Amino acid sequence: MEQGIPEAILSDTRLLQDLAEVAKDTALLNGVLMRTKEEPNSSELVTYAPFTLFPTAVPRGVFEQALAVQTQYNLLVDKISQDSEFLEEALASTAESDDFTGRLFSIYRQTIKEGRSQSVVLGLNRSDYMLDQQEGLPTALRQIEINTIAASFGGLASHTPDLHRHVLKVAGLSDLSHRILDNNPAAGLARGLAKAWELYGVERAVVMFLVEDVQRNIMDHRCVENELWSRDIPTIRRKFEDVSLGPDKRLFVDGQEVAVVYFRNGYMPQNYPTEQSWETRLLMERSRAIKCPDIATHLAGTKKVQQVLARPGVLERFFPEQPQVVQQIRATFAGLYTLDQGQEGDKTVAMAMANPEQFVLKPQREGGGNNFYGSEICRVLEEARGSSKRTAYILMDKVRARASVNYLLRRGAPLQPSQCLSELGVFGVYVRCVVEDPPAASPPGGPPNHVLVID
């Protein structure tokens, strides 16, 4: 949908108020819901999740580009997760300077040393983009990040097309409403989880959602859970402290064997409040349960890996003799710069200090709320001067997106126009199964056959 909302509607105060009430009720009817801040762990009282009154228009060309490149990003993430030498090279400095990445990397090294217990890998990721719309240049798709763990809002996003269609119809824009595409990420995510559960091969085993203590966004999870239950696949919700390891490295919770661990927790330092939390993460990685993601895939989504991939020749490592694939992925990269110790990192610091408004400073954390902009970039880099602390960050060109006028519907907030910068998120699902031939059929020293199942 490329056409915007007419100015006559955006300036009609009475109509906007009516539309906002209709939109809120429609959100409640369609299940675009969250628990409240006051009662985050109870569904006795819920409210609508924050959403835009009108859908955001996206040019068809970049939209189709984002969909087309997602398959290549799925392959790239999976290839990275299998390349221990690359992960060691890419994350060595960051693991030393950033404690959170260091703890994750320690678990990764331990699992590499011990050898894998499960040959099936499930990836559910979301690649986020913004549109670079600089004066005099064509609109360009720029990747902001790829989320390889706990990628959210696939559930609620499955219900927003009908919500926005209804709002547009009430606004007298039926033609526009018919241009909103169907969107059901919850079903796609559930298909990936279902395939992994099937490959585990134990019918009584469960899919476990590993969840946080505070669960305001539970409805987003429930959308995926219900898709699994509709396939007669049992699901449970548990926390780190509920898990134990049984015989033959099988994972159990309350006597139930776990086929798939779906991480909706574990992506931020505060998700590991005790040493037991870290020990449980290691226990799960050692187990036979299929992890979504496993620790290698989790690390493949770090900001440092994103920056290293943008260096000349690195994509070619993963796609040798596939220049079209390399170009397809590289075309989505923004400028990314290292802050490692040395001449190249010093050059990046000088560049950022001279023009901080042109960049974003990104730590090894999920979500844009952790980033630094403008004068804050200078403050952080000044504080890290003369130390290795700066290697915990990467620097990225700021994407020059054009703001669009919309109305943000949030509980308790006044209805007023906002200048909005939007991201486009594309979900990707893949299942990889490493099949090892029986000894009699395998040539001496022969590698296993890799079967990549992309859903």
C-alpha positions as CSV (number, residue, x, y, z in Angstrom):
1,M,0.0,0.0,0.0
2,E,1.8,3.1,-1.2
3,Q,-0.9,5.8,-1.1
4,G,-1.1,7.9,2.0
5,I,-4.1,9.2,4.0
6,P,-5.7,12.3,2.5
7,E,-5.0,15.6,4.3
8,A,-8.7,16.3,4.7
9,I,-9.1,13.3,7.0
10,L,-5.9,13.9,8.9
11,S,-7.2,17.4,9.8
12,D,-10.8,16.5,10.6
13,T,-10.8,16.6,14.4
14,R,-14.4,15.2,14.8
15,L,-13.8,12.3,12.4
16,L,-10.5,11.5,14.0
17,Q,-12.0,11.2,17.4
18,D,-14.7,8.9,16.1
19,L,-12.2,6.8,14.2
20,A,-10.0,6.5,17.3
21,E,-13.0,5.1,19.4
22,V,-13.9,2.7,16.6
23,A,-10.2,1.7,16.3
24,K,-9.9,1.0,20.0
25,D,-13.0,-1.1,20.1
26,T,-12.0,-3.0,17.0
27,A,-8.6,-3.7,18.5
28,L,-10.3,-5.2,21.5
29,L,-12.6,-7.2,19.3
30,N,-9.7,-8.5,17.2
31,G,-7.4,-9.4,20.0
32,V,-4.8,-6.7,19.7
33,L,-4.4,-6.8,23.4
34,M,-1.8,-6.4,26.2
35,R,-2.1,-6.7,30.0
36,T,-1.9,-3.5,32.0
37,K,1.1,-1.9,33.7
38,E,-0.8,-2.1,37.0
39,E,-1.5,-5.8,36.6
40,P,1.1,-7.2,34.2
41,N,0.7,-10.8,35.2
42,S,-3.1,-10.9,35.3
43,S,-5.6,-11.1,32.4
44,E,-8.5,-9.9,34.6
45,L,-7.9,-6.5,33.2
46,V,-6.4,-5.9,29.7
47,T,-6.2,-3.0,27.3
48,Y,-5.4,-2.5,23.6
49,A,-1.8,-2.7,22.6
50,P,-0.4,0.6,21.3
51,F,-1.0,0.9,17.6
52,T,-1.3,3.5,14.8
53,L,-4.7,4.8,13.8
54,F,-3.8,4.5,10.1
55,P,-1.6,1.9,8.4
56,T,1.7,3.2,7.1
57,A,2.3,3.2,3.3
58,V,5.3,1.3,2.1
59,P,6.6,1.5,-1.5
60,R,5.9,-1.7,-3.3
61,G,9.5,-2.1,-4.6
62,V,11.2,-2.0,-1.2
63,F,8.5,-4.1,0.3
64,E,9.0,-6.9,-2.2
65,Q,12.8,-6.4,-1.8
66,A,12.5,-7.0,1.9
67,L,10.4,-10.2,1.4
68,A,12.8,-11.5,-1.3
69,V,16.0,-11.1,0.8
70,Q,14.6,-12.8,3.9
71,T,15.3,-16.3,2.6
72,Q,18.9,-15.2,2.1
73,Y,19.1,-13.8,5.6
74,N,17.7,-17.1,7.0
75,L,20.5,-18.9,5.2
76,L,23.1,-16.4,6.3
77,V,22.2,-16.6,10.0
78,D,22.2,-20.4,9.8
79,K,25.6,-20.5,8.1
80,I,27.1,-18.1,10.7
81,S,25.8,-20.3,13.5
82,Q,27.7,-23.3,12.1
83,D,31.0,-21.3,11.6
84,S,32.7,-21.4,15.0
85,E,35.9,-19.9,13.6
86,F,34.0,-16.9,12.3
87,L,32.1,-16.4,15.6
88,E,35.4,-16.6,17.5
89,E,37.0,-14.0,15.2
90,A,34.0,-11.7,15.2
91,L,33.1,-11.7,18.9
92,A,36.5,-12.1,20.6
93,S,36.9,-8.4,21.5
94,T,33.2,-7.8,22.3
95,A,33.1,-10.8,24.6
96,E,35.9,-9.3,26.6
97,S,34.4,-5.9,27.0
98,D,30.7,-6.7,27.3
99,D,29.9,-9.0,30.2
100,F,26.6,-10.1,28.8
101,T,28.0,-11.2,25.4
102,G,30.9,-12.7,27.3
103,R,28.6,-14.9,29.4
104,L,26.7,-16.1,26.3
105,F,30.0,-16.7,24.5
106,S,31.3,-18.8,27.4
107,I,28.2,-21.0,27.1
108,Y,28.8,-21.3,23.3
109,R,32.4,-22.3,23.8
110,Q,31.4,-24.9,26.4
111,T,28.8,-26.5,24.0
112,I,31.4,-26.5,21.2
113,K,33.8,-28.3,23.4
114,E,31.3,-30.9,24.5
115,G,29.7,-31.4,21.1
116,R,26.0,-30.9,20.2
117,S,23.3,-33.0,21.7
118,Q,20.7,-32.1,19.1
119,S,21.0,-32.1,15.3
120,V,17.8,-30.1,14.6
121,V,18.1,-26.3,14.6
122,L,15.0,-24.0,14.5
123,G,15.3,-20.3,13.6
124,L,12.5,-17.8,14.1
125,N,13.9,-14.4,13.3
126,R,12.8,-10.9,12.4
127,S,14.8,-8.6,10.2
128,D,13.9,-4.9,10.8
129,Y,14.3,-2.2,8.2
130,M,13.9,1.5,7.7
131,L,13.6,3.5,4.4
132,D,16.6,5.8,3.6
133,Q,15.0,8.7,1.8
134,Q,17.7,11.3,1.2
135,E,17.0,14.2,-1.0
136,G,17.9,13.5,-4.7
137,L,18.4,9.8,-4.1
138,P,16.1,6.8,-4.7
139,T,14.5,5.3,-1.6
140,A,16.7,2.5,-0.2
141,L,15.9,-0.3,2.1
142,R,18.3,-0.3,5.1
143,Q,18.5,-3.1,7.7
144,I,18.5,-1.8,11.3
145,E,19.0,-5.2,13.0
146,I,18.1,-8.9,12.8
147,N,16.5,-10.4,15.9
148,T,17.4,-14.0,16.3
149,I,15.9,-14.5,19.8
150,A,12.4,-13.7,21.1
151,A,11.3,-11.7,18.0
152,S,8.0,-10.3,19.1
153,F,4.7,-9.1,17.8
154,G,4.2,-11.8,15.2
155,G,1.0,-12.7,17.1
156,L,-0.5,-9.2,17.4
157,A,0.6,-8.3,13.9
158,S,-1.6,-11.2,12.6
159,H,-4.7,-9.3,13.8
160,T,-3.8,-5.7,12.7
161,P,-4.7,-6.0,9.0
162,D,-8.4,-6.5,9.8
163,L,-8.2,-3.7,12.3
164,H,-6.8,-1.2,9.8
165,R,-9.1,-2.3,7.0
166,H,-12.1,-1.5,9.3
167,V,-10.8,1.9,10.2
168,L,-10.2,2.8,6.6
169,K,-13.7,1.7,5.6
170,V,-15.3,3.8,8.4
171,A,-13.2,6.7,7.2
172,G,-14.6,6.3,3.7
173,L,-11.5,4.9,2.2
174,S,-12.7,1.5,1.1
175,D,-10.4,1.5,-1.9
176,L,-7.4,1.8,0.3
177,S,-8.7,-0.8,2.8
178,H,-8.7,-3.4,0.0
179,R,-5.0,-2.8,-0.6
180,I,-3.9,-3.9,2.8
181,L,-2.3,-7.3,2.5
182,D,-3.1,-10.3,4.6
183,N,-0.5,-11.0,7.2
184,N,-0.4,-13.9,9.6
185,P,3.1,-14.3,11.1
186,A,1.7,-16.3,14.0
187,A,0.8,-19.2,11.7
188,G,4.2,-19.1,10.1
189,L,6.0,-19.1,13.4
190,A,3.8,-22.0,14.6
191,R,4.6,-24.0,11.5
192,G,8.3,-23.8,12.3
193,L,7.7,-24.8,15.9
194,A,5.5,-27.6,14.7
195,K,8.1,-28.9,12.3
196,A,10.7,-28.9,15.0
197,W,8.4,-30.7,17.4
198,E,7.6,-33.3,14.7
199,L,11.4,-33.9,14.1
200,Y,12.0,-34.4,17.8
201,G,9.9,-37.5,17.4
202,V,8.2,-37.9,20.8
203,E,4.5,-37.4,20.6
204,R,4.0,-36.8,24.3
205,A,6.7,-34.1,24.5
206,V,5.8,-30.4,24.8
207,V,6.8,-27.1,23.3
208,M,8.0,-24.9,26.2
209,F,7.7,-21.1,25.9
210,L,10.5,-19.8,28.2
211,V,9.0,-16.6,29.6
212,E,9.8,-13.6,31.7
213,D,8.6,-12.8,35.2
214,V,6.6,-9.8,33.8
215,Q,4.3,-10.9,31.0
216,R,2.4,-7.9,29.7
217,N,2.8,-9.1,26.1
218,I,1.3,-12.5,26.7
219,M,-1.4,-12.2,24.1
220,D,1.3,-12.0,21.4
221,H,2.6,-15.4,22.7
222,R,-0.9,-16.8,23.0
223,C,-1.5,-16.3,19.2
224,V,1.3,-18.7,18.5
225,E,0.4,-21.1,21.3
226,N,-3.2,-21.4,20.0
227,E,-1.9,-22.1,16.5
228,L,0.1,-25.0,18.0
229,W,-2.8,-26.3,20.1
230,S,-4.9,-26.3,16.9
231,R,-2.4,-28.8,15.6
232,D,-2.7,-30.9,18.8
233,I,0.8,-29.9,19.9
234,P,0.9,-29.4,23.7
235,T,2.5,-26.2,24.9
236,I,3.5,-25.0,28.4
237,R,4.9,-21.7,29.8
238,R,7.8,-21.9,32.2
239,K,10.7,-19.8,33.6
240,F,14.4,-20.6,34.0
241,E,14.0,-22.0,37.5
242,D,11.4,-24.6,36.4
243,V,13.7,-26.7,34.2
244,S,15.7,-29.8,35.0
245,L,17.8,-32.3,33.0
246,G,16.8,-36.0,33.0
247,P,18.4,-39.2,31.7
248,D,20.1,-39.1,28.3
249,K,20.2,-35.3,28.4
250,R,16.4,-35.1,28.0
251,L,14.9,-31.8,29.3
252,F,12.0,-32.1,31.7
253,V,9.5,-29.7,33.4
254,D,7.2,-31.0,36.0
255,G,7.7,-34.5,34.6
256,Q,7.0,-33.5,31.0
257,E,9.6,-34.0,28.4
258,V,10.4,-30.8,26.4
259,A,10.8,-31.2,22.7
260,V,11.3,-27.5,21.8
261,V,12.5,-24.6,24.0
262,Y,11.1,-21.4,22.5
263,F,13.0,-18.5,24.1
264,R,10.7,-15.5,24.8
265,N,13.2,-14.6,27.5
266,G,17.0,-14.6,27.9
267,Y,17.8,-11.8,25.5
268,M,18.8,-9.1,28.0
269,P,21.2,-9.1,31.1
270,Q,18.3,-8.6,33.5
271,N,16.8,-11.8,32.3
272,Y,19.6,-13.6,34.2
273,P,19.2,-12.3,37.8
274,T,21.1,-15.2,39.4
275,E,23.9,-17.6,38.6
276,Q,21.2,-20.3,38.6
277,S,19.7,-18.6,35.5
278,W,23.0,-18.8,33.7
279,E,23.4,-22.4,34.8
280,T,20.0,-23.2,33.5
281,R,20.8,-21.7,30.1
282,L,23.8,-23.9,29.9
283,L,21.8,-26.9,31.0
284,M,19.2,-26.3,28.2
285,E,22.0,-25.9,25.6
286,R,23.5,-29.2,26.7
287,S,20.1,-30.9,26.5
288,R,18.5,-32.9,23.6
289,A,15.7,-30.4,23.4
290,I,15.6,-28.3,20.2
291,K,16.4,-24.7,21.1
292,C,14.9,-21.7,19.4
293,P,17.4,-20.2,19.1
294,D,20.4,-22.3,20.1
295,I,23.3,-20.3,21.6
296,A,25.1,-20.1,18.3
297,T,22.1,-18.6,16.5
298,H,21.6,-16.2,19.4
299,L,25.1,-14.9,18.9
300,A,24.7,-14.7,15.2
301,G,22.2,-11.9,15.8
302,T,24.5,-9.6,17.8
303,K,25.3,-6.1,16.6
304,K,29.0,-6.9,16.4
305,V,28.3,-9.7,13.9
306,Q,26.1,-7.3,11.9
307,Q,29.0,-4.9,11.7
308,V,31.6,-7.5,10.8
309,L,29.3,-8.8,8.0
310,A,29.5,-5.4,6.3
311,R,33.3,-5.6,5.9
312,P,34.5,-6.3,2.4
313,G,34.7,-10.0,1.5
314,V,32.9,-11.3,4.6
315,L,29.6,-12.2,2.9
316,E,31.6,-14.0,0.2
317,R,32.8,-16.3,2.9
318,F,29.3,-17.6,3.3
319,F,28.1,-17.4,-0.3
320,P,31.2,-18.3,-2.4
321,E,30.6,-18.0,-6.1
322,Q,27.1,-16.5,-5.5
323,P,27.6,-12.8,-6.3
324,Q,23.9,-12.2,-6.8
325,V,23.1,-13.4,-3.3
326,V,25.9,-11.3,-1.9
327,Q,24.7,-8.2,-3.7
328,Q,21.1,-8.9,-2.6
329,I,22.0,-8.9,1.0
330,R,24.7,-6.1,0.8
331,A,22.2,-3.8,-0.8
332,T,20.3,-3.6,2.5
333,F,23.3,-2.7,4.6
334,A,23.7,0.7,6.2
335,G,27.2,2.0,6.9
336,L,28.6,0.0,9.8
337,Y,31.9,0.8,11.6
338,T,34.1,-1.0,14.1
339,L,35.1,0.4,17.5
340,D,37.7,-2.2,18.2
341,Q,41.0,-1.0,19.6
342,G,43.4,0.1,16.9
343,Q,43.7,2.5,14.0
344,E,40.4,1.6,12.3
345,G,38.5,2.0,15.6
346,D,40.3,5.3,16.3
347,K,39.2,6.6,12.9
348,T,35.6,5.6,13.7
349,V,35.7,7.5,17.0
350,A,37.0,10.6,15.4
351,M,34.3,10.4,12.7
352,A,31.6,10.0,15.3
353,M,32.9,12.8,17.5
354,A,33.1,15.2,14.6
355,N,29.5,14.6,13.3
356,P,27.5,12.7,16.0
357,E,24.2,13.6,14.4
358,Q,25.0,11.4,11.4
359,F,25.3,8.2,13.4
360,V,23.8,5.8,15.9
361,L,25.9,4.1,18.6
362,K,24.6,0.6,19.3
363,P,25.4,-1.7,22.2
364,Q,25.1,-5.5,22.1
365,R,21.4,-5.3,23.2
366,E,18.0,-6.0,21.7
367,G,15.8,-3.0,20.8
368,G,16.4,0.6,19.7
369,G,15.8,1.9,23.3
370,N,19.3,1.0,24.2
371,N,20.9,3.1,21.4
372,F,22.7,6.5,21.7
373,Y,22.3,9.5,19.5
374,G,23.8,13.0,19.0
375,S,25.6,14.4,22.1
376,E,25.1,11.1,23.9
377,I,27.4,9.4,21.4
378,C,30.2,11.9,22.4
379,R,29.6,11.3,26.1
380,V,29.8,7.5,25.8
381,L,32.9,7.6,23.7
382,E,34.6,10.2,26.0
383,E,33.9,7.9,29.0
384,A,35.4,5.0,27.1
385,R,38.5,6.9,26.0
386,G,41.7,5.0,26.7
387,S,39.9,1.8,27.6
388,S,38.5,-1.2,25.8
389,K,34.9,-0.3,26.8
390,R,34.2,1.1,23.4
391,T,34.5,-2.4,21.8
392,A,31.2,-3.2,23.4
393,Y,29.5,-0.9,20.8
394,I,29.3,-0.5,17.0
395,L,28.6,2.6,15.0
396,M,26.0,2.8,12.3
397,D,25.0,5.5,9.8
398,K,21.7,7.1,10.8
399,V,19.0,6.2,8.3
400,R,17.5,9.3,6.9
401,A,13.8,8.3,6.9
402,R,11.0,10.7,6.2
403,A,8.5,11.1,9.0
404,S,4.8,10.7,8.2
405,V,1.9,12.1,10.2
406,N,-0.1,9.5,12.1
407,Y,-2.0,9.2,15.4
408,L,-0.6,6.9,18.0
409,L,-3.3,5.2,20.1
410,R,-2.0,4.5,23.6
411,R,-4.0,4.0,26.8
412,G,-4.4,7.2,28.6
413,A,-2.6,9.3,25.9
414,P,-4.3,12.3,24.2
415,L,-5.2,12.0,20.6
416,Q,-2.8,14.2,18.7
417,P,-0.8,14.1,15.5
418,S,2.7,12.6,15.7
419,Q,5.7,12.7,13.3
420,C,6.3,8.9,13.0
421,L,9.4,7.1,11.8
422,S,8.4,3.5,10.9
423,E,10.2,0.2,10.7
424,L,9.3,-2.7,8.5
425,G,9.8,-6.1,10.2
426,V,9.9,-9.3,8.1
427,F,9.8,-12.7,9.9
428,G,11.8,-15.6,8.7
429,V,11.4,-19.3,9.6
430,Y,13.8,-22.2,8.9
431,V,14.5,-25.6,10.3
432,R,17.8,-27.4,9.7
433,C,18.2,-31.1,10.3
434,V,21.7,-32.7,10.2
435,V,21.3,-36.3,9.2
436,E,24.2,-38.5,9.9
437,D,24.4,-41.6,7.7
438,P,24.9,-45.0,9.4
439,P,28.6,-45.9,9.7
440,A,28.3,-48.6,7.0
441,A,27.0,-46.1,4.5
442,S,29.4,-43.4,5.3
443,P,32.8,-43.0,3.6
444,P,35.7,-42.7,6.1
445,G,35.8,-39.2,7.4
446,G,32.7,-38.3,5.3
447,P,30.7,-35.3,6.5
448,P,27.0,-35.5,7.5
449,N,24.4,-34.5,5.0
450,H,22.8,-31.1,5.7
451,V,19.1,-30.9,4.9
452,L,17.7,-27.4,5.1
453,V,14.0,-27.2,5.4
454,I,12.7,-23.6,4.9
455,D,9.2,-22.8,5.8
